[in-house]
Amino acid sequence: TELLAAFEEHESSGKMAFTFNGAMVDVPHLKRAKQVLATAAKLSGKTI
């Protein structure tokens, strides 16, 4: 997703928090986003 790609980009430059679509995002947000995507993938029968 766009959020995960943006986090990886910022993480590689040493930033662990950044603004995404007008909202502050940090590691706990990323972990939650990954959980949501994993749940959605299980429900749809796909893997991420």
Buried (B, 14 or more C-beta within 10 A) or exposed (E): EEBEEBBEEBEEEEEEEBEEEEEEBEEEBBEEBBEEBEEEEEEEEEEE
